Amino acid sequence: MSEQNEQNNINAKDFLIGTLLGGIVGASTALLLAPKSGRELREDLNEGAKMAREKTTEFASTAKESTSNFAQSVSDQSNSLVERVKELSRSVRNDVDELTGSAENLSGDLQSAGEEIAESVKKEVEELQRSVEQLVKEVEEKERAKREEDD
């Protein structure tokens, strides 16, 4: 967008310079071709030069004001952009901090759940071991009873 503004400023500047030069050349040509005496011609040339000087001063003032406005606009947009980048940076930093906290909480929860699962598995293994021991005892008793019967 700034390139377009710069292009418009250049086009306006070129137009103003062209208008000024065209006016000077046209006025000079008209004065030189007009049937006047030397004194009248010099007075007309002096008047044309004064007008050209006034127009040049006016155009320079307009160009300076336009340049100043353009520079101020660029500065304002730059400051606005810097503020938006700072704001986005703070937002991203806050999001990262929040995600880090959530990850730590989740890690703690998972560790706690892992401990609970490990404890549950340990209890189940102990119960299974007791059941196996009980089953082994029953089998041994039945074998003993069978041997006693056979004897």
LOLOSE-279156 format. One record per residue: residue in three letters; residue number from 0; x, y, z of N, C-alpha, C in turn. Coordinates in pm, 1 decimal, always signed. Layout:
N
   type   seq        n.x        n.y        n.z       ca.x       ca.y       ca.z        c.x        c.y        c.z
    Ala   NUM          X          Y          Z          X          Y          Z          X          Y          Z
...
This chain:
151
   type   seq        n.x        n.y        n.z       ca.x       ca.y       ca.z        c.x        c.y        c.z
    Met     0      +82.0     -117.4       +0.0       +0.0       +0.0       +0.0      +87.2     +124.9       +0.0
    Ser     1     +200.2     +122.9      +69.4     +288.9     +237.6      +74.0     +351.0     +264.0      -63.2
    Glu     2     +372.7     +157.8     -141.3     +425.8     +176.9     -276.5     +325.0     +253.8     -361.2
    Gln     3     +196.1     +223.7     -342.2      +93.3     +292.3     -419.0      +88.8     +439.8     -378.7
    Asn     4      +96.9     +468.7     -247.7      +99.6     +608.3     -201.6     +221.6     +680.4     -256.2
    Glu     5     +335.3     +612.2     -253.3     +459.2     +671.0     -304.9     +444.9     +698.8     -455.0
    Gln     6     +384.1     +605.5     -528.2     +364.4     +622.1     -673.0     +271.1     +740.5     -699.5
    Asn     7     +164.0     +753.8     -618.5      +71.4     +866.2     -635.2     +141.8     +998.2     -607.2
    Asn     8     +228.7    +1001.0     -502.8     +302.8    +1123.3     -471.0     +398.5    +1159.1     -584.3
    Ile     9     +463.5    +1058.1     -642.1     +555.2    +1083.3     -753.3     +477.7    +1135.8     -873.7
    Asn    10     +361.2    +1075.3     -904.1     +279.2    +1120.8    -1016.6     +232.4    +1264.0     -994.6
    Ala    11     +190.0    +1298.2     -873.7     +144.6    +1433.7     -842.9     +261.7    +1532.2     -856.5
    Lys    12     +378.8    +1491.2     -808.5     +497.5    +1576.5     -818.0     +534.2    +1600.7     -964.6
    Asp    13     +534.7    +1493.3    -1043.5     +565.9    +1506.2    -1186.7     +465.4    +1596.8    -1256.8
    Phe    14     +338.1    +1583.9    -1220.2     +234.7    +1666.7    -1280.3     +256.9    +1814.2    -1247.3
    Leu    15     +288.8    +1841.6    -1119.7     +311.8    +1980.4    -1078.6     +433.3    +2039.6    -1149.3
    Ile    16     +540.0    +1961.3    -1159.3     +660.3    +2010.4    -1228.1     +630.9    +2034.7    -1376.0
    Gly    17     +558.6    +1941.0    -1436.7     +523.0    +1957.1    -1577.8     +436.1    +2079.5    -1601.4
    Thr    18     +340.0    +2101.2    -1511.3     +251.7    +2218.0    -1522.4     +332.5    +2346.6    -1510.0
    Leu    19     +422.7    +2349.8    -1413.7     +505.3    +2468.6    -1391.7     +592.8    +2497.3    -1513.9
    Leu    20     +662.6    +2393.5    -1560.4     +750.6    +2413.7    -1676.7     +669.9    +2451.3    -1801.6
    Gly    21     +555.0    +2386.4    -1818.8     +469.3    +2419.2    -1934.5     +421.3    +2562.4    -1929.2
    Gly    22     +386.2    +2607.4    -1808.8     +340.7    +2745.8    -1793.7     +451.9    +2844.9    -1824.9
    Ile    23     +571.9    +2812.9    -1775.2     +686.6    +2902.3    -1799.9     +718.8    +2907.9    -1949.3
    Val    24     +725.4    +2790.5    -2011.2     +757.5    +2786.2    -2154.2     +649.0    +2856.3    -2235.4
    Gly    25     +523.4    +2831.9    -2200.4     +412.7    +2895.9    -2273.2     +414.3    +3046.0    -2257.3
    Ala    26     +436.7    +3093.8    -2135.1     +439.0    +3238.8    -2110.5     +557.4    +3303.0    -2181.2
    Ser    27     +672.3    +3235.8    -2175.4     +791.1    +3290.4    -2242.1     +768.9    +3297.5    -2392.5
    Thr    28     +712.6    +3195.2    -2450.0     +686.6    +3192.1    -2594.1     +588.7    +3302.4    -2633.0
    Ala    29     +484.3    +3317.2    -2552.8     +385.2    +3420.6    -2582.2     +447.9    +3559.0    -2574.9
    Leu    30     +533.2    +3579.4    -2475.9     +596.6    +3710.7    -2461.1     +692.5    +3740.0    -2575.9
    Leu    31     +767.7    +3637.2    -2612.8     +866.6    +3657.8    -2717.8     +802.4    +3678.6    -2854.9
    Leu    32     +689.1    +3616.0    -2875.3     +623.8    +3626.5    -3005.8     +527.5    +3744.7    -3015.0
    Ala    33     +496.8    +3807.2    -2901.6     +404.2    +3920.4    -2901.8     +474.3    +4044.7    -2957.2
    Pro    34     +401.1    +4123.0    -3037.9     +461.4    +4246.7    -3092.2     +463.8    +4356.7    -2986.4
    Lys    35     +575.5    +4361.4    -2909.3     +588.9    +4462.4    -2804.1     +725.8    +4527.2    -2815.9
    Ser    36     +735.2    +4638.3    -2748.2     +864.6    +4705.8    -2745.4     +956.0    +4634.1    -2646.8
    Gly    37    +1083.6    +4662.9    -2649.0    +1181.4    +4599.8    -2561.9    +1150.1    +4621.4    -2414.9
    Arg    38    +1111.2    +4745.5    -2383.3    +1080.0    +4777.9    -2243.9     +959.0    +4698.0    -2195.9
    Glu    39     +853.3    +4695.0    -2274.1     +733.1    +4619.1    -2236.8     +764.9    +4470.0    -2225.7
    Leu    40     +847.2    +4421.7    -2319.9     +884.1    +4279.7    -2317.9     +963.0    +4246.0    -2190.4
    Arg    41    +1056.5    +4334.4    -2151.0    +1133.1    +4310.4    -2029.8    +1043.0    +4313.8    -1906.9
    Glu    42     +950.2    +4408.0    -1902.9     +856.0    +4414.5    -1790.2     +771.9    +4287.1    -1782.5
    Asp    43     +724.4    +4242.0    -1898.0     +644.6    +4118.1    -1901.7     +728.8    +3996.8    -1858.6
    Leu    44     +856.6    +3994.6    -1904.7     +944.6    +3884.3    -1863.8     +968.8    +3887.1    -1713.1
    Asn    45     +993.3    +4007.7    -1658.3    +1012.0    +4020.6    -1513.8     +886.5    +3976.7    -1437.9
    Glu    46     +772.3    +4015.9    -1487.3     +645.2    +3976.0    -1423.9     +628.3    +3823.8    -1431.6
    Gly    47     +661.4    +3765.1    -1548.2     +653.5    +3619.4    -1564.3     +750.6    +3548.3    -1470.5
    Ala    48     +871.0    +3604.5    -1454.4     +969.9    +3544.8    -1364.9     +920.9    +3551.2    -1220.1
    Lys    49     +860.6    +3665.3    -1180.8     +805.4    +3676.9    -1045.8     +695.4    +3574.6    -1023.1
    Met    50     +608.5    +3560.2    -1123.3     +499.9    +3461.8    -1111.2     +556.4    +3320.1    -1100.7
    Ala    51     +659.6    +3294.4    -1183.7     +721.4    +3161.6    -1180.6     +784.8    +3136.5    -1043.7
    Arg    52     +851.1    +3236.9     -987.7     +912.2    +3224.1     -855.1     +805.0    +3198.1     -749.4
    Glu    53     +693.6    +3273.0     -757.4     +584.5    +3253.0     -660.9     +525.9    +3111.5     -673.5
    Lys    54     +504.0    +3068.0     -796.9     +449.0    +2933.2     -819.7     +547.0    +2826.9     -769.5
    Thr    55     +677.1    +2848.3     -796.6     +777.7    +2752.3     -750.8     +777.7    +2744.7     -598.9
    Thr    56     +770.5    +2861.1     -534.5     +765.9    +2864.1     -387.6     +640.8    +2792.4     -337.8
    Glu    57     +528.9    +2819.6     -403.8     +402.2    +2755.0     -365.1     +411.1    +2603.1     -383.8
    Phe    58     +464.6    +2558.9     -498.4     +477.9    +2414.8     -524.3     +575.0    +2350.1     -424.6
    Ala    59     +684.2    +2420.1     -392.5     +780.9    +2367.1     -295.9     +715.5    +2352.5     -158.6
    Ser    60     +636.3    +2451.5     -121.5     +565.8    +2446.2       +5.9     +467.4    +2329.8       +8.4
    Thr    61     +393.3    +2312.5     -101.3     +297.6    +2201.8     -110.7     +370.1    +2067.9     -105.6
    Ala    62     +481.9    +2058.0     -177.1     +559.1    +1933.2     -178.2     +613.8    +1903.8      -38.2
    Lys    63     +663.5    +2006.6      +29.2     +717.2    +1989.1     +164.9     +606.9    +1942.6     +259.7
    Glu    64     +489.5    +2004.7     +249.4     +376.7    +1966.1     +334.0     +332.0    +1821.8     +304.8
    Ser    65     +325.9    +1787.1     +176.8     +287.8    +1650.4     +139.9     +389.3    +1549.6     +191.4
    Thr    66     +516.7    +1582.2     +178.2     +622.3    +1493.2     +227.1     +612.4    +1477.8     +378.4
    Ser    67     +587.7    +1587.6     +447.7     +574.1    +1583.8     +593.1     +453.8    +1497.9     +633.8
    Asn    68     +341.7    +1516.7     +563.9     +222.6    +1436.1     +593.0     +249.1    +1288.5     +566.4
    Phe    69     +316.9    +1260.2     +456.2     +348.0    +1121.0     +421.4     +439.7    +1059.1     +527.0
    Ala    70     +541.2    +1133.6     +568.6     +633.9    +1083.4     +670.5     +560.0    +1059.4     +801.7
    Gln    71     +470.8    +1148.8     +838.2     +393.4    +1131.9     +961.5     +303.6    +1009.2     +951.5
    Ser    72     +242.2     +990.2     +835.9     +155.7     +873.5     +814.9     +235.7     +744.0     +826.3
    Val    73     +352.7     +740.7     +763.1     +438.7     +621.9     +770.4     +481.6     +597.4     +914.8
    Ser    74     +516.4     +702.9     +985.1     +557.9     +690.2    +1125.0     +443.8     +636.4    +1210.9
    Asp    75     +324.0     +690.3    +1191.6     +207.6     +643.5    +1268.2     +178.4     +496.6    +1240.2
    Gln    76     +181.4     +458.9    +1112.1     +155.4     +319.3    +1076.3     +264.0     +228.2    +1131.4
    Ser    77     +388.0     +274.2    +1128.5     +498.9     +195.8    +1182.3     +481.3     +175.0    +1332.1
    Asn    78     +447.7     +280.6    +1403.9     +425.3     +269.6    +1548.8     +309.0     +175.4    +1578.3
    Ser    79     +204.1     +187.0    +1499.2      +88.1      +99.4    +1517.2     +127.7      -46.5    +1494.7
    Leu    80     +205.9      -70.4    +1391.3     +249.8     -206.1    +1360.2     +339.0     -261.0    +1471.6
    Val    81     +428.6     -179.2    +1523.4     +516.3     -221.6    +1632.7     +432.3     -258.3    +1755.4
    Glu    82     +332.1     -177.9    +1786.8     +245.5     -206.7    +1901.2     +168.9     -337.1    +1881.0
    Arg    83     +120.5     -361.0    +1758.8      +48.1     -485.4    +1731.0     +140.4     -606.1    +1745.7
    Val    84     +264.4     -593.1    +1698.9     +360.7     -703.3    +1711.5     +391.1     -729.3    +1859.5
    Lys    85     +408.6     -623.3    +1937.5     +433.8     -639.5    +2081.7     +314.4     -708.7    +2148.3
    Glu    86     +194.6     -665.6    +2111.1      +73.2     -724.5    +2169.4      +62.2     -872.6    +2132.9
    Leu    87      +88.3     -906.6    +2008.1      +84.2    -1046.4    +1965.2     +191.7    -1127.3    +2037.3
    Ser    88     +308.8    -1068.1    +2055.3     +417.4    -1136.1    +2125.3     +377.0    -1166.4    +2269.5
    Arg    89     +316.6    -1069.3    +2336.7     +269.6    -1091.4    +2473.8     +163.0    -1200.8    +2476.5
    Ser    90      +73.2    -1197.9    +2380.4      -33.1    -1297.8    +2374.0      +24.7    -1437.5    +2354.7
    Val    91     +120.5    -1449.5    +2263.3     +183.5    -1579.8    +2238.8     +257.5    -1625.9    +2363.4
    Arg    92     +327.9    -1535.3    +2428.5     +401.1    -1569.0    +2550.5     +304.4    -1619.3    +2658.6
    Asn    93     +190.8    -1550.9    +2673.8      +90.6    -1593.7    +2772.4      +35.7    -1731.8    +2736.6
    Asp    94       +8.5    -1753.7    +2607.0      -42.2    -1884.4    +2563.3      +59.3    -1994.1    +2591.5
    Val    95     +186.6    -1965.8    +2566.3     +291.5    -2065.8    +2591.9     +299.9    -2095.5    +2741.9
    Asp    96     +293.2    -1991.5    +2824.1     +296.0    -2012.0    +2969.7     +177.2    -2095.9    +3015.1
    Glu    97      +60.3    -2064.9    +2959.2      -60.4    -2139.4    +2995.1      -48.9    -2285.7    +2951.7
    Leu    98       +0.6    -2308.7    +2831.2      +17.4    -2446.2    +2782.7     +120.7    -2521.6    +2865.5
    Thr    99     +226.3    -2453.3    +2906.0     +327.9    -2517.2    +2990.4     +266.3    -2559.7    +3123.4
    Gly   100     +187.5    -2471.3    +3182.7     +119.4    -2504.5    +3308.4      +24.2    -2621.9    +3289.9
    Ser   101      -50.5    -2621.5    +3181.1     -143.0    -2731.6    +3154.2      -67.4    -2862.0    +3136.1
    Ala   102      +45.2    -2856.9    +3067.3     +125.2    -2977.0    +3045.0     +179.2    -3029.8    +3177.9
    Glu   103     +222.0    -2940.3    +3265.7     +272.4    -2982.4    +3396.3     +160.5    -3046.9    +3478.0
    Asn   104      +41.5    -2986.0    +3474.0      -72.5    -3044.1    +3546.1     -107.5    -3181.8    +3490.6
    Leu   105     -110.3    -3192.4    +3358.7     -142.0    -3319.2    +3294.9      -37.6    -3424.5    +3329.8
    Ser   106      +88.3    -3384.1    +3331.0     +196.2    -3476.1    +3367.8     +177.1    -3526.3    +3510.3
    Gly   107     +142.0    -3435.4    +3600.4     +116.7    -3473.6    +3739.1       -2.2    -3568.5    +3748.7
    Asp   108     -108.3    -3536.6    +3673.5     -226.4    -3623.0    +3673.4     -192.7    -3761.0    +3619.3
    Leu   109     -115.5    -3764.2    +3510.3      -77.9    -3892.8    +3451.7      +10.7    -3973.0    +3547.1
    Gln   110     +100.3    -3905.8    +3615.7     +186.5    -3974.1    +3711.3     +102.0    -4031.9    +3823.9
    Ser   111       +6.2    -3953.3    +3872.0      -82.9    -3999.4    +3977.6     -165.8    -4117.5    +3929.1
    Ala   112     -218.4    -4108.1    +3806.4     -297.2    -4218.1    +3750.2     -208.9    -4340.9    +3731.9
    Gly   113      -86.3    -4321.7    +3691.2       +7.5    -4432.9    +3674.4      +34.2    -4502.5    +3805.9
    Glu   114      +49.3    -4424.9    +3912.0      +71.2    -4482.5    +4044.7      -50.5    -4562.4    +4089.7
    Glu   115     -169.2    -4507.1    +4062.2     -292.1    -4577.2    +4098.4     -303.6    -4708.9    +4021.6
    Ile   116     -272.5    -4705.4    +3894.5     -278.8    -4826.6    +3811.5     -176.6    -4928.5    +3861.2
    Ala   117      -56.7    -4882.6    +3891.0      +47.4    -4972.9    +3940.5       +3.4    -5037.9    +4071.4
    Glu   118      -56.1    -4961.4    +4160.7     -103.3    -5014.6    +4288.8     -214.0    -5117.3    +4267.4
    Ser   119     -305.0    -5084.6    +4174.0     -414.5    -5177.0    +4144.2     -361.4    -5307.5    +4086.4
    Val   120     -265.6    -5298.7    +3994.0     -206.8    -5419.4    +3934.2     -135.4    -5500.3    +4041.2
    Lys   121      -65.8    -5434.1    +4131.4       +6.1    -5503.3    +4238.8      -91.8    -5581.7    +4326.1
    Lys   122     -204.8    -5518.7    +4360.9     -305.7    -5587.0    +4442.9     -362.1    -5707.7    +4369.4
    Glu   123     -389.4    -5689.7    +4240.4     -445.5    -5799.8    +4161.4     -346.4    -5915.6    +4154.2
    Val   124     -218.0    -5884.8    +4137.7     -114.5    -5989.1    +4131.4     -107.0    -6061.9    +4264.9
    Glu   125     -113.3    -5989.0    +4375.4     -109.8    -6050.7    +4507.6     -229.4    -6143.5    +4526.9
    Glu   126     -348.3    -6096.4    +4485.2     -468.0    -6180.3    +4497.5     -455.2    -6304.9    +4410.8
    Leu   127     -403.2    -6286.7    +4290.2     -384.1    -6399.6    +4199.8     -283.6    -6498.9    +4259.4
    Gln   128     -179.4    -6447.4    +4322.1      -78.0    -6532.8    +4384.3     -139.4    -6611.4    +4500.1
    Arg   129     -223.4    -6545.5    +4580.9     -291.1    -6614.5    +4690.5     -383.3    -6723.1    +4637.5
    Ser   130     -452.4    -6689.3    +4527.7     -542.9    -6789.4    +4468.6     -464.5    -6909.7    +4419.1
    Val   131     -349.9    -6882.8    +4354.5     -266.6    -6992.4    +4303.9     -215.4    -7075.5    +4421.1
    Glu   132     -170.0    -7011.5    +4528.0     -120.8    -7083.9    +4645.6     -231.7    -7169.4    +4705.4
    Gln   133     -351.3    -7113.6    +4712.6     -466.0    -7187.5    +4765.8     -496.9    -7308.3    +4678.3
    Leu   134     -491.7    -7287.4    +4547.7     -517.9    -7395.2    +4453.0     -411.8    -7504.5    +4466.4
    Val   135     -284.0    -7464.8    +4482.6     -174.7    -7561.5    +4498.4     -198.3    -7642.8    +4625.9
    Lys   136     -238.6    -7578.9    +4734.3     -265.3    -7648.7    +4860.6     -377.8    -7749.8    +4842.9
    Glu   137     -482.8    -7707.5    +4775.9     -596.0    -7798.7    +4755.8     -554.3    -7919.3    +4673.4
    Val   138     -474.4    -7894.8    +4568.2     -428.5    -8005.1    +4483.0     -340.4    -8098.6    +4566.0
    Glu   139     -251.4    -8043.4    +4646.2     -163.1    -8125.7    +4729.4     -244.9    -8208.4    +4828.3
    Glu   140     -346.3    -8150.0    +4888.4     -431.0    -8221.8    +4983.3     -505.0    -8336.1    +4914.4
    Lys   141     -555.9    -8308.9    +4794.8     -626.4    -8412.8    +4720.5     -531.5    -8525.2    +4684.9
    Glu   142     -409.6    -8492.8    +4647.2     -311.4    -8595.8    +4613.8     -276.3    -8677.6    +4738.7
    Arg   143     -259.5    -8613.1    +4850.5     -230.2    -8680.4    +4975.6     -346.2    -8774.5    +5015.9
    Ala   144     -465.0    -8719.5    +5000.6     -582.4    -8799.3    +5034.1     -591.7    -8919.6    +4941.6
    Lys   145     -560.3    -8902.1    +4818.6     -565.3    -9010.8    +4721.3     -459.3    -9113.9    +4751.3
    Arg   146     -340.5    -9071.6    +4790.9     -232.5    -9162.8    +4825.7     -269.6    -9242.9    +4950.7
    Glu   147     -333.5    -9176.4    +5044.9     -372.4    -9245.6    +5166.7     -477.8    -9349.3    +5135.1
    Glu   148     -564.8    -9319.8    +5045.4     -667.2    -9414.3    +5004.4     -602.7    -9533.6    +4934.9
    Asp   149     -508.4    -9506.9    +4851.6     -441.0    -9613.2    +4776.7     -359.0    -9696.9    +4871.5
    Asp   150     -312.3    -9648.6    +4975.5     -228.6    -9727.2    +5069.4     -316.7    -9798.1    +5158.5
